[in-house]
């Protein structure tokens, strides 16, 4: 009887300990839900990866959580929360809740954070400031910088996050005082974050031309304090392009085929950033544009004031499901290292589509491995819906044998 009571007491104490651990570690999710995630993790253990794989999850595609294979990701990065010129995370706009905060504040995302971490994957968040005026306001004001650092660290602590990504997209050439102020701000954020929340990481996104010396980022001074630099090596020909071009051409800049390319981007970044700190952004999409002549490569797009002008994201899943794209109307480009296609719609308007498919994405994954980058970052999760192809491709490239 004593033995039985001893075993029973041990089991009760163990269960209580586990219950407390789950409640403390994952406070935003009920212990019952957390227990289900632990069971799922046992059935689908995390793949052993030799590179760091980040998947961006934008707030406007939050319903795509159901497609995410957490066992093949190192990190899910929620995109994004925004900051105002006073250094406050924006929660409310004039007539509505700020969209990024609205999705962030839902219980469904709280549960997904818990699931992600139980499955062995980090969960991080991007803080985005995309207007020059707002960036300058923050950097002009030490109090605003102090407030933003405080709110960022509070976000990490409160939500048990694994890190933060800064996305400060300054267009043009800032005054030297702003370069110095951004460096100072980032150093202080890094120091406080690592001191107050150990084992977290700070990342910084880079646009293709951010290696230039006259931009906002003083890269030689930022390298020692930033844990990872994520290259946004896509949208070389974006939504407003006047020419139908590839979203991420691998080559062609030196040959005057494209205005810039992926290999040139990273060749320049590697001059100041060690490969072990670089993460290569990889697009799971291309663009479908209305053009003057669909069968002429890099045709001009229709003028912006033309009612037939259009530019539509061609995600991997949309590409697979499209009835317009015919194999006989597609060609491989040896400079972009991607496929382009043409078709005529029901209104007799020509379209040119540049795709990212298994072949082109495989080349990008191989390039990242050859360059010995820290890993890759997918923009964005859900673009492949429930097609397993790209998950299998990543496992094939990055799973340790």
KEVO-174321 format. One record per residue (C-alpha): x, z, y. Coordinates in Angstrom, 2 decimals. Layout:
residues N
+---------+---------+---------+
:    east :      up :   north :
+---------+---------+---------+
:       X :       Z :       Y :
...
+---------+---------+---------+
***
This chain:
residues 401
+---------+---------+---------+
:    east :      up :   north :
+---------+---------+---------+
:    0.00 :    0.00 :    0.00 :
:    2.84 :    0.89 :    2.37 :
:    4.51 :   -2.44 :    1.63 :
:    1.27 :   -4.29 :    2.35 :
:    0.76 :   -2.42 :    5.62 :
:    4.35 :   -3.12 :    6.59 :
:    3.94 :   -6.86 :    5.98 :
:    0.65 :   -6.86 :    7.86 :
:    2.22 :   -5.05 :   10.81 :
:    5.10 :   -7.54 :   10.81 :
:    2.71 :  -10.49 :   10.83 :
:    0.64 :   -8.98 :   13.65 :
:    3.72 :   -8.30 :   15.76 :
:    5.09 :  -11.80 :   15.07 :
:    1.77 :  -13.45 :   15.95 :
:    1.50 :  -11.37 :   19.12 :
:    5.05 :  -12.32 :   20.06 :
:    4.37 :  -16.01 :   19.53 :
:    1.12 :  -15.74 :   21.50 :
:    2.96 :  -14.11 :   24.41 :
:    5.76 :  -16.68 :   24.25 :
:    3.30 :  -19.60 :   24.38 :
:    1.33 :  -18.05 :   27.25 :
:    4.49 :  -17.34 :   29.23 :
:    6.22 :  -20.67 :   28.56 :
:    3.14 :  -22.88 :   28.97 :
:    0.91 :  -20.88 :   31.33 :
:   -1.21 :  -23.84 :   32.47 :
:   -2.49 :  -24.63 :   28.97 :
:   -4.53 :  -22.49 :   26.61 :
:   -2.62 :  -21.07 :   23.62 :
:   -5.03 :  -22.84 :   21.27 :
:   -4.23 :  -26.25 :   22.82 :
:   -0.51 :  -25.46 :   22.80 :
:   -0.75 :  -24.62 :   19.10 :
:   -2.24 :  -28.05 :   18.42 :
:    0.72 :  -29.66 :   20.20 :
:    3.17 :  -27.64 :   18.09 :
:    1.39 :  -28.96 :   14.98 :
:    1.65 :  -32.53 :   16.27 :
:    5.36 :  -32.04 :   16.95 :
:    5.89 :  -31.01 :   13.34 :
:    4.17 :  -34.20 :   12.17 :
:    5.99 :  -36.44 :   14.69 :
:    9.46 :  -35.00 :   15.31 :
:   11.41 :  -36.31 :   18.26 :
:   13.74 :  -39.22 :   17.58 :
:   17.46 :  -38.55 :   18.01 :
:   18.49 :  -40.80 :   20.90 :
:   21.99 :  -41.70 :   22.00 :
:   20.86 :  -42.52 :   25.56 :
:   18.53 :  -40.84 :   28.05 :
:   15.19 :  -42.67 :   28.24 :
:   12.93 :  -41.99 :   31.22 :
:    9.35 :  -43.20 :   31.49 :
:    7.67 :  -43.23 :   34.91 :
:    3.99 :  -42.27 :   34.87 :
:    2.32 :  -43.29 :   38.17 :
:   -0.71 :  -41.32 :   39.32 :
:   -2.80 :  -44.49 :   39.46 :
:   -2.22 :  -45.08 :   35.74 :
:   -2.73 :  -41.52 :   34.59 :
:   -5.28 :  -42.60 :   31.97 :
:   -2.42 :  -44.37 :   30.18 :
:   -1.12 :  -41.00 :   28.97 :
:   -2.85 :  -41.75 :   25.69 :
:   -0.47 :  -44.66 :   25.00 :
:    2.76 :  -42.70 :   25.54 :
:    5.08 :  -42.14 :   22.56 :
:    6.67 :  -38.85 :   23.52 :
:    8.88 :  -38.87 :   20.42 :
:   10.82 :  -41.84 :   21.84 :
:   11.26 :  -40.53 :   25.41 :
:   13.80 :  -38.14 :   26.86 :
:   11.75 :  -37.61 :   30.02 :
:    8.35 :  -38.33 :   31.55 :
:    8.55 :  -38.60 :   35.34 :
:    5.30 :  -38.21 :   37.26 :
:    5.14 :  -40.56 :   40.25 :
:    4.55 :  -39.11 :   42.73 :
:    3.91 :  -36.40 :   45.29 :
:    4.58 :  -37.20 :   48.95 :
:    6.02 :  -35.16 :   51.81 :
:    5.14 :  -35.27 :   55.49 :
:    7.47 :  -35.10 :   58.49 :
:    7.29 :  -31.29 :   58.58 :
:    8.58 :  -30.99 :   55.02 :
:    5.26 :  -30.11 :   53.38 :
:    3.97 :  -31.61 :   50.15 :
:    0.88 :  -33.56 :   51.16 :
:   -2.30 :  -32.31 :   49.48 :
:   -5.01 :  -33.51 :   51.83 :
:   -5.52 :  -36.71 :   53.83 :
:   -8.08 :  -37.12 :   56.60 :
:  -11.08 :  -37.84 :   54.40 :
:   -9.84 :  -37.28 :   50.86 :
:   -7.41 :  -35.46 :   48.64 :
:   -4.01 :  -37.15 :   48.60 :
:   -4.18 :  -39.36 :   45.44 :
:   -0.93 :  -38.17 :   43.88 :
:   -1.90 :  -34.54 :   44.38 :
:   -5.45 :  -35.15 :   43.13 :
:   -4.18 :  -36.33 :   39.74 :
:   -1.39 :  -33.76 :   39.69 :
:   -3.90 :  -30.92 :   40.10 :
:   -6.05 :  -31.89 :   37.11 :
:   -6.09 :  -29.84 :   33.92 :
:   -5.56 :  -32.98 :   31.84 :
:   -2.12 :  -33.44 :   33.42 :
:   -1.31 :  -29.74 :   33.06 :
:   -2.00 :  -30.09 :   29.34 :
:    0.08 :  -33.28 :   29.16 :
:    3.06 :  -31.47 :   30.70 :
:    2.78 :  -28.84 :   27.98 :
:    2.45 :  -31.46 :   25.27 :
:    5.46 :  -33.36 :   26.60 :
:    7.71 :  -30.33 :   26.55 :
:    6.54 :  -29.06 :   23.15 :
:    7.26 :  -32.53 :   21.73 :
:   10.86 :  -32.18 :   22.91 :
:   10.66 :  -34.32 :   26.06 :
:   11.47 :  -33.26 :   29.62 :
:    8.81 :  -33.44 :   32.33 :
:    9.88 :  -34.12 :   35.91 :
:    8.27 :  -35.24 :   39.15 :
:    9.19 :  -37.65 :   41.93 :
:    8.96 :  -36.61 :   45.57 :
:    8.46 :  -39.86 :   47.48 :
:    8.98 :  -40.47 :   51.20 :
:    8.59 :  -44.19 :   51.84 :
:    8.35 :  -44.54 :   55.63 :
:   11.38 :  -44.57 :   57.94 :
:    9.60 :  -42.49 :   60.58 :
:    8.76 :  -39.70 :   58.12 :
:   12.28 :  -39.67 :   56.69 :
:   13.74 :  -39.40 :   60.19 :
:   11.33 :  -36.59 :   61.11 :
:   12.45 :  -34.54 :   58.11 :
:   16.14 :  -35.21 :   58.74 :
:   15.79 :  -34.39 :   62.45 :
:   14.45 :  -30.92 :   61.68 :
:   16.38 :  -28.23 :   59.77 :
:   13.19 :  -26.19 :   59.41 :
:   11.39 :  -29.16 :   57.80 :
:   14.29 :  -29.59 :   55.36 :
:   14.23 :  -25.89 :   54.51 :
:   10.47 :  -26.03 :   53.96 :
:   10.69 :  -29.10 :   51.71 :
:   13.45 :  -27.54 :   49.61 :
:   11.37 :  -24.37 :   49.25 :
:    8.24 :  -26.28 :   48.21 :
:   10.16 :  -28.46 :   45.73 :
:   11.74 :  -25.44 :   44.04 :
:    8.37 :  -23.68 :   43.94 :
:    6.90 :  -26.75 :   42.20 :
:    9.65 :  -26.65 :   39.59 :
:    9.27 :  -22.92 :   38.97 :
:    5.48 :  -22.79 :   38.95 :
:    5.08 :  -25.75 :   36.59 :
:    8.18 :  -25.05 :   34.45 :
:    9.49 :  -28.53 :   35.25 :
:   12.81 :  -29.86 :   34.01 :
:   13.82 :  -31.54 :   37.24 :
:   13.05 :  -33.47 :   40.40 :
:   13.61 :  -37.05 :   41.52 :
:   13.97 :  -37.92 :   45.21 :
:   12.63 :  -41.33 :   46.23 :
:   13.57 :  -41.78 :   49.91 :
:   13.19 :  -45.49 :   50.63 :
:   14.69 :  -46.11 :   54.06 :
:   14.58 :  -49.74 :   55.17 :
:   17.34 :  -51.00 :   57.44 :
:   20.43 :  -49.30 :   58.85 :
:   19.91 :  -45.69 :   59.98 :
:   22.04 :  -43.98 :   62.59 :
:   25.05 :  -42.14 :   61.16 :
:   23.41 :  -38.80 :   61.97 :
:   20.66 :  -39.55 :   59.41 :
:   23.18 :  -40.40 :   56.69 :
:   24.93 :  -37.10 :   57.34 :
:   21.64 :  -35.20 :   57.46 :
:   20.42 :  -36.68 :   54.17 :
:   23.70 :  -35.78 :   52.48 :
:   23.48 :  -32.23 :   53.82 :
:   19.83 :  -31.90 :   52.74 :
:   20.57 :  -33.16 :   49.23 :
:   23.56 :  -30.83 :   48.84 :
:   21.43 :  -27.85 :   49.83 :
:   18.56 :  -28.86 :   47.54 :
:   20.95 :  -29.34 :   44.63 :
:   22.69 :  -26.00 :   45.22 :
:   19.47 :  -24.03 :   45.50 :
:   17.76 :  -25.77 :   42.60 :
:   20.64 :  -25.24 :   40.20 :
:   21.03 :  -21.62 :   41.33 :
:   17.34 :  -20.67 :   41.21 :
:   16.23 :  -22.84 :   38.29 :
:   19.20 :  -23.34 :   35.95 :
:   19.21 :  -26.20 :   33.44 :
:   17.18 :  -28.47 :   35.70 :
:   18.43 :  -31.78 :   37.08 :
:   18.23 :  -33.61 :   40.38 :
:   17.90 :  -37.40 :   40.38 :
:   17.95 :  -39.94 :   43.21 :
:   16.38 :  -43.40 :   43.04 :
:   18.31 :  -46.36 :   44.41 :
:   16.94 :  -49.70 :   45.58 :
:   19.00 :  -52.76 :   44.56 :
:   20.99 :  -52.90 :   47.80 :
:   21.48 :  -49.16 :   48.31 :
:   25.16 :  -49.54 :   47.41 :
:   25.76 :  -50.93 :   50.88 :
:   27.81 :  -48.64 :   53.11 :
:   25.38 :  -48.81 :   56.03 :
:   22.31 :  -47.51 :   54.21 :
:   20.86 :  -43.98 :   54.16 :
:   22.88 :  -42.87 :   51.15 :
:   26.55 :  -41.91 :   51.50 :
:   27.12 :  -42.39 :   47.78 :
:   30.70 :  -41.05 :   47.50 :
:   29.52 :  -37.73 :   48.97 :
:   26.30 :  -37.66 :   46.93 :
:   27.90 :  -38.32 :   43.54 :
:   29.17 :  -34.73 :   43.11 :
:   25.77 :  -33.13 :   43.84 :
:   23.27 :  -35.53 :   42.23 :
:   22.91 :  -35.37 :   38.44 :
:   21.50 :  -38.87 :   37.93 :
:   21.06 :  -42.01 :   39.99 :
:   18.13 :  -44.18 :   38.87 :
:   18.51 :  -47.83 :   39.82 :
:   15.17 :  -49.45 :   40.68 :
:   16.44 :  -52.80 :   39.42 :
:   13.15 :  -54.66 :   39.61 :
:   10.88 :  -56.37 :   42.13 :
:   13.70 :  -58.61 :   43.33 :
:   10.81 :  -61.02 :   43.89 :
:    7.97 :  -58.64 :   44.64 :
:    4.38 :  -58.80 :   45.78 :
:    5.15 :  -60.43 :   49.14 :
:    7.68 :  -62.99 :   47.91 :
:    7.34 :  -66.50 :   49.34 :
:    8.94 :  -67.94 :   46.19 :
:    7.83 :  -67.35 :   42.61 :
:   10.85 :  -65.70 :   41.07 :
:   11.83 :  -63.29 :   38.31 :
:   11.09 :  -59.61 :   38.75 :
:   14.58 :  -58.66 :   37.53 :
:   16.99 :  -61.63 :   37.22 :
:   20.08 :  -60.60 :   35.26 :
:   22.34 :  -63.30 :   36.74 :
:   22.13 :  -66.13 :   39.29 :
:   23.25 :  -64.53 :   42.56 :
:   26.77 :  -66.00 :   42.49 :
:   25.34 :  -69.41 :   41.61 :
:   22.84 :  -69.28 :   44.53 :
:   19.93 :  -69.38 :   42.11 :
:   18.52 :  -66.02 :   43.25 :
:   19.04 :  -63.98 :   46.41 :
:   20.36 :  -61.04 :   44.31 :
:   20.49 :  -60.02 :   40.66 :
:   20.72 :  -57.04 :   38.31 :
:   24.36 :  -57.49 :   37.31 :
:   25.49 :  -57.66 :   40.95 :
:   23.42 :  -54.57 :   41.73 :
:   25.19 :  -52.47 :   39.12 :
:   28.62 :  -53.98 :   39.69 :
:   28.35 :  -52.69 :   43.27 :
:   26.91 :  -49.30 :   42.30 :
:   29.68 :  -48.76 :   39.75 :
:   32.25 :  -48.91 :   42.54 :
:   31.19 :  -45.42 :   43.59 :
:   28.93 :  -44.00 :   40.85 :
:   30.32 :  -43.31 :   37.36 :
:   28.41 :  -45.04 :   34.58 :
:   27.59 :  -41.68 :   32.97 :
:   25.45 :  -40.83 :   36.02 :
:   23.66 :  -44.18 :   36.27 :
:   20.23 :  -44.86 :   34.74 :
:   19.11 :  -48.50 :   34.71 :
:   15.53 :  -49.21 :   35.78 :
:   13.76 :  -51.64 :   33.44 :
:   10.45 :  -53.36 :   34.30 :
:    7.64 :  -53.65 :   31.77 :
:    5.98 :  -56.28 :   33.95 :
:    6.37 :  -59.56 :   35.82 :
:    4.29 :  -61.39 :   38.43 :
:    1.60 :  -64.07 :   38.27 :
:    1.51 :  -66.00 :   41.56 :
:   -0.53 :  -68.84 :   42.99 :
:    1.98 :  -71.55 :   43.91 :
:    2.33 :  -75.03 :   45.35 :
:    3.60 :  -76.57 :   42.10 :
:    3.46 :  -74.49 :   38.94 :
:    5.71 :  -76.81 :   36.92 :
:    8.62 :  -76.63 :   39.40 :
:   10.72 :  -73.53 :   38.81 :
:   10.72 :  -71.09 :   41.74 :
:    7.92 :  -72.93 :   43.46 :
:    6.83 :  -71.75 :   46.87 :
:    3.84 :  -69.44 :   46.80 :
:    0.68 :  -70.33 :   48.70 :
:    0.78 :  -69.20 :   52.35 :
:   -0.38 :  -65.66 :   53.02 :
:   -3.38 :  -66.91 :   55.01 :
:   -4.51 :  -69.25 :   52.20 :
:   -7.68 :  -67.79 :   50.59 :
:   -6.30 :  -68.82 :   47.18 :
:   -3.07 :  -66.89 :   47.65 :
:   -2.63 :  -64.23 :   44.98 :
:    0.05 :  -62.11 :   43.35 :
:   -1.00 :  -60.17 :   40.26 :
:    1.10 :  -57.84 :   38.14 :
:    1.62 :  -59.34 :   34.69 :
:    2.16 :  -56.24 :   32.57 :
:    3.47 :  -56.54 :   29.05 :
:   -0.01 :  -55.88 :   27.63 :
:   -1.66 :  -58.38 :   29.99 :
:    0.92 :  -60.96 :   28.94 :
:    0.04 :  -60.36 :   25.27 :
:   -3.68 :  -60.64 :   25.97 :
:   -3.64 :  -63.56 :   28.42 :
:   -5.47 :  -66.77 :   27.48 :
:   -3.76 :  -68.67 :   30.29 :
:   -0.19 :  -68.43 :   29.03 :
:    0.58 :  -71.14 :   26.48 :
:    3.87 :  -71.32 :   24.62 :
:    4.08 :  -75.04 :   25.36 :
:    3.97 :  -74.25 :   29.10 :
:    6.79 :  -71.69 :   29.07 :
:   10.56 :  -72.03 :   29.41 :
:   13.52 :  -69.72 :   29.12 :
:   15.78 :  -69.43 :   32.17 :
:   19.48 :  -68.98 :   31.39 :
:   20.25 :  -67.31 :   34.71 :
:   17.36 :  -64.85 :   34.96 :
:   17.49 :  -64.35 :   31.19 :
:   13.72 :  -64.22 :   31.16 :
:   10.76 :  -66.54 :   30.58 :
:    8.67 :  -68.36 :   33.16 :
:    5.36 :  -70.15 :   32.54 :
:    2.82 :  -72.20 :   34.46 :
:   -0.91 :  -72.84 :   34.23 :
:   -3.80 :  -74.15 :   36.30 :
:   -6.78 :  -71.85 :   36.80 :
:  -10.49 :  -72.71 :   36.79 :
:  -10.36 :  -73.48 :   40.53 :
:   -7.55 :  -75.98 :   39.94 :
:   -4.95 :  -73.70 :   41.55 :
:   -1.43 :  -73.78 :   40.11 :
:    0.14 :  -70.51 :   38.97 :
:    3.67 :  -69.59 :   38.02 :
:    4.32 :  -66.50 :   35.91 :
:    7.64 :  -64.77 :   35.32 :
:    7.51 :  -62.51 :   32.27 :
:    9.35 :  -59.58 :   30.79 :
:    9.02 :  -59.79 :   27.03 :
:   10.79 :  -58.50 :   23.92 :
:   13.69 :  -60.90 :   24.36 :
:   14.38 :  -60.25 :   28.04 :
:   13.90 :  -56.49 :   27.70 :
:   16.19 :  -56.41 :   24.68 :
:   18.89 :  -58.06 :   26.80 :
:   18.43 :  -55.40 :   29.49 :
:   18.65 :  -52.56 :   26.96 :
:   21.82 :  -54.10 :   25.50 :
:   23.33 :  -54.46 :   28.98 :
:   22.72 :  -50.77 :   29.73 :
:   24.42 :  -49.81 :   26.45 :
:   27.37 :  -52.14 :   27.06 :
:   27.89 :  -50.66 :   30.52 :
:   27.72 :  -47.15 :   29.01 :
:   25.05 :  -46.04 :   31.43 :
:   23.42 :  -42.65 :   30.95 :
:   20.24 :  -44.45 :   29.91 :
:   17.27 :  -46.50 :   31.06 :
:   14.13 :  -45.81 :   33.09 :
:   10.89 :  -47.64 :   32.30 :
:    8.58 :  -48.77 :   35.09 :
:    6.08 :  -47.94 :   33.94 :
:    4.49 :  -46.12 :   31.04 :
:    1.22 :  -47.65 :   29.86 :
:    2.04 :  -51.23 :   30.83 :
:    2.33 :  -52.01 :   27.12 :
:   -0.89 :  -50.14 :   26.22 :
:   -1.12 :  -49.60 :   22.46 :
:    1.29 :  -52.40 :   21.44 :
:    4.11 :  -50.81 :   19.42 :
:    6.68 :  -53.56 :   20.05 :
:    8.63 :  -52.03 :   22.93 :
:    8.67 :  -48.55 :   21.42 :
:   10.11 :  -50.05 :   18.24 :
:   12.60 :  -52.05 :   20.31 :
:   13.81 :  -48.91 :   22.07 :
:   14.12 :  -46.97 :   18.83 :
:   16.11 :  -49.82 :   17.35 :
:   18.47 :  -49.87 :   20.33 :
:   18.85 :  -46.16 :   21.04 :
:   17.99 :  -44.08 :   17.97 :
:   21.07 :  -42.61 :   16.34 :
:   21.48 :  -43.62 :   12.72 :
+---------+---------+---------+
***
